[in-house]
Amino acid sequence: MTFQEIIEEIQHLSVDERKTLMMIISDSLDEVKEHRMLEFQGIGKGLLNGVDAQDYVNTLRYEQVND
C-alpha cells in the first residue's frame, strides 16, 4: 500500500477513529530505543587527539557560560 493510498483510507475513517489513529501515531513517536553500553564502545576514539580530558571539559564549560 502506498502512502497516498493510506491517506485516502484515513479519509474514510470516522472522527473518533482518526483521533485514535493520531494518538497511536503520537505514542509511537515518543518511544525511546534503549541501547546497550557496548554499542558506544569506540564512539569517541580519536576525539581528543592528545588533548587533556580535563582541559577539554573546562573549555566546553567556558564556551557554554559565554554563549
PyMOL CGO cylinders between C-alpha atoms (Angstrom):
from pymol import cmd
from pymol.cgo import CYLINDER

trace = [
    CYLINDER, 0.00, 0.00, 0.00, 1.39, 3.40, -0.92, 0.3, 1, 1, 1, 1, 1, 1,
    CYLINDER, 1.39, 3.40, -0.92, 1.42, 6.43, 1.32, 0.3, 1, 1, 1, 1, 1, 1,
    CYLINDER, 1.42, 6.43, 1.32, -1.22, 8.10, -0.86, 0.3, 1, 1, 1, 1, 1, 1,
    CYLINDER, -1.22, 8.10, -0.86, -3.48, 5.04, -0.54, 0.3, 1, 1, 1, 1, 1, 1,
    CYLINDER, -3.48, 5.04, -0.54, -3.13, 5.17, 3.23, 0.3, 1, 1, 1, 1, 1, 1,
    CYLINDER, -3.13, 5.17, 3.23, -4.13, 8.85, 3.22, 0.3, 1, 1, 1, 1, 1, 1,
    CYLINDER, -4.13, 8.85, 3.22, -7.19, 8.03, 1.12, 0.3, 1, 1, 1, 1, 1, 1,
    CYLINDER, -7.19, 8.03, 1.12, -8.17, 5.23, 3.52, 0.3, 1, 1, 1, 1, 1, 1,
    CYLINDER, -8.17, 5.23, 3.52, -7.79, 7.54, 6.52, 0.3, 1, 1, 1, 1, 1, 1,
    CYLINDER, -7.79, 7.54, 6.52, -10.31, 9.92, 4.98, 0.3, 1, 1, 1, 1, 1, 1,
    CYLINDER, -10.31, 9.92, 4.98, -12.93, 7.16, 5.21, 0.3, 1, 1, 1, 1, 1, 1,
    CYLINDER, -12.93, 7.16, 5.21, -12.47, 6.78, 8.97, 0.3, 1, 1, 1, 1, 1, 1,
    CYLINDER, -12.47, 6.78, 8.97, -14.82, 8.34, 11.49, 0.3, 1, 1, 1, 1, 1, 1,
    CYLINDER, -14.82, 8.34, 11.49, -13.67, 11.28, 13.58, 0.3, 1, 1, 1, 1, 1, 1,
    CYLINDER, -13.67, 11.28, 13.58, -13.21, 9.03, 16.62, 0.3, 1, 1, 1, 1, 1, 1,
    CYLINDER, -13.21, 9.03, 16.62, -11.18, 6.54, 14.58, 0.3, 1, 1, 1, 1, 1, 1,
    CYLINDER, -11.18, 6.54, 14.58, -8.94, 9.32, 13.25, 0.3, 1, 1, 1, 1, 1, 1,
    CYLINDER, -8.94, 9.32, 13.25, -8.42, 10.63, 16.78, 0.3, 1, 1, 1, 1, 1, 1,
    CYLINDER, -8.42, 10.63, 16.78, -7.45, 7.14, 17.92, 0.3, 1, 1, 1, 1, 1, 1,
    CYLINDER, -7.45, 7.14, 17.92, -5.08, 6.82, 14.96, 0.3, 1, 1, 1, 1, 1, 1,
    CYLINDER, -5.08, 6.82, 14.96, -3.48, 10.15, 15.85, 0.3, 1, 1, 1, 1, 1, 1,
    CYLINDER, -3.48, 10.15, 15.85, -2.92, 9.00, 19.44, 0.3, 1, 1, 1, 1, 1, 1,
    CYLINDER, -2.92, 9.00, 19.44, -1.36, 5.75, 18.23, 0.3, 1, 1, 1, 1, 1, 1,
    CYLINDER, -1.36, 5.75, 18.23, 0.97, 7.60, 15.88, 0.3, 1, 1, 1, 1, 1, 1,
    CYLINDER, 0.97, 7.60, 15.88, 1.84, 10.18, 18.55, 0.3, 1, 1, 1, 1, 1, 1,
    CYLINDER, 1.84, 10.18, 18.55, 2.61, 7.47, 21.09, 0.3, 1, 1, 1, 1, 1, 1,
    CYLINDER, 2.61, 7.47, 21.09, 4.84, 5.66, 18.62, 0.3, 1, 1, 1, 1, 1, 1,
    CYLINDER, 4.84, 5.66, 18.62, 6.94, 8.82, 18.18, 0.3, 1, 1, 1, 1, 1, 1,
    CYLINDER, 6.94, 8.82, 18.18, 7.60, 9.02, 21.92, 0.3, 1, 1, 1, 1, 1, 1,
    CYLINDER, 7.60, 9.02, 21.92, 9.19, 5.57, 22.13, 0.3, 1, 1, 1, 1, 1, 1,
    CYLINDER, 9.19, 5.57, 22.13, 12.83, 5.69, 23.15, 0.3, 1, 1, 1, 1, 1, 1,
    CYLINDER, 12.83, 5.69, 23.15, 15.11, 2.99, 21.88, 0.3, 1, 1, 1, 1, 1, 1,
    CYLINDER, 15.11, 2.99, 21.88, 17.25, 1.57, 24.64, 0.3, 1, 1, 1, 1, 1, 1,
    CYLINDER, 17.25, 1.57, 24.64, 20.90, 1.00, 23.85, 0.3, 1, 1, 1, 1, 1, 1,
    CYLINDER, 20.90, 1.00, 23.85, 23.35, -1.42, 25.34, 0.3, 1, 1, 1, 1, 1, 1,
    CYLINDER, 23.35, -1.42, 25.34, 26.51, 0.13, 26.77, 0.3, 1, 1, 1, 1, 1, 1,
    CYLINDER, 26.51, 0.13, 26.77, 28.71, -1.84, 24.40, 0.3, 1, 1, 1, 1, 1, 1,
    CYLINDER, 28.71, -1.84, 24.40, 27.10, -0.10, 21.41, 0.3, 1, 1, 1, 1, 1, 1,
    CYLINDER, 27.10, -0.10, 21.41, 29.01, 3.04, 22.38, 0.3, 1, 1, 1, 1, 1, 1,
    CYLINDER, 29.01, 3.04, 22.38, 32.40, 1.34, 22.51, 0.3, 1, 1, 1, 1, 1, 1,
    CYLINDER, 32.40, 1.34, 22.51, 34.91, 3.32, 20.46, 0.3, 1, 1, 1, 1, 1, 1,
    CYLINDER, 34.91, 3.32, 20.46, 32.49, 6.13, 19.59, 0.3, 1, 1, 1, 1, 1, 1,
    CYLINDER, 32.49, 6.13, 19.59, 34.84, 8.84, 20.88, 0.3, 1, 1, 1, 1, 1, 1,
    CYLINDER, 34.84, 8.84, 20.88, 38.03, 7.26, 19.60, 0.3, 1, 1, 1, 1, 1, 1,
    CYLINDER, 38.03, 7.26, 19.60, 40.39, 10.00, 18.47, 0.3, 1, 1, 1, 1, 1, 1,
    CYLINDER, 40.39, 10.00, 18.47, 38.05, 12.74, 19.69, 0.3, 1, 1, 1, 1, 1, 1,
    CYLINDER, 38.05, 12.74, 19.69, 40.61, 14.45, 21.90, 0.3, 1, 1, 1, 1, 1, 1,
    CYLINDER, 40.61, 14.45, 21.90, 43.71, 13.79, 19.74, 0.3, 1, 1, 1, 1, 1, 1,
    CYLINDER, 43.71, 13.79, 19.74, 46.13, 14.20, 22.63, 0.3, 1, 1, 1, 1, 1, 1,
    CYLINDER, 46.13, 14.20, 22.63, 44.20, 16.99, 24.40, 0.3, 1, 1, 1, 1, 1, 1,
    CYLINDER, 44.20, 16.99, 24.40, 43.95, 16.59, 28.16, 0.3, 1, 1, 1, 1, 1, 1,
    CYLINDER, 43.95, 16.59, 28.16, 40.42, 15.47, 29.03, 0.3, 1, 1, 1, 1, 1, 1,
    CYLINDER, 40.42, 15.47, 29.03, 40.05, 17.96, 31.90, 0.3, 1, 1, 1, 1, 1, 1,
    CYLINDER, 40.05, 17.96, 31.90, 41.21, 20.84, 29.68, 0.3, 1, 1, 1, 1, 1, 1,
    CYLINDER, 41.21, 20.84, 29.68, 38.65, 19.77, 27.09, 0.3, 1, 1, 1, 1, 1, 1,
    CYLINDER, 38.65, 19.77, 27.09, 35.83, 19.75, 29.68, 0.3, 1, 1, 1, 1, 1, 1,
    CYLINDER, 35.83, 19.75, 29.68, 36.92, 23.12, 31.05, 0.3, 1, 1, 1, 1, 1, 1,
    CYLINDER, 36.92, 23.12, 31.05, 36.84, 24.58, 27.52, 0.3, 1, 1, 1, 1, 1, 1,
    CYLINDER, 36.84, 24.58, 27.52, 33.33, 23.25, 26.96, 0.3, 1, 1, 1, 1, 1, 1,
    CYLINDER, 33.33, 23.25, 26.96, 32.16, 24.75, 30.25, 0.3, 1, 1, 1, 1, 1, 1,
    CYLINDER, 32.16, 24.75, 30.25, 33.74, 28.11, 29.43, 0.3, 1, 1, 1, 1, 1, 1,
    CYLINDER, 33.74, 28.11, 29.43, 32.08, 28.14, 25.99, 0.3, 1, 1, 1, 1, 1, 1,
    CYLINDER, 32.08, 28.14, 25.99, 28.70, 27.26, 27.50, 0.3, 1, 1, 1, 1, 1, 1,
    CYLINDER, 28.70, 27.26, 27.50, 28.89, 30.11, 30.04, 0.3, 1, 1, 1, 1, 1, 1,
    CYLINDER, 28.89, 30.11, 30.04, 29.87, 32.66, 27.38, 0.3, 1, 1, 1, 1, 1, 1,
    CYLINDER, 29.87, 32.66, 27.38, 27.16, 31.73, 24.84, 0.3, 1, 1, 1, 1, 1, 1,
]
cmd.load_cgo(trace, "trace")
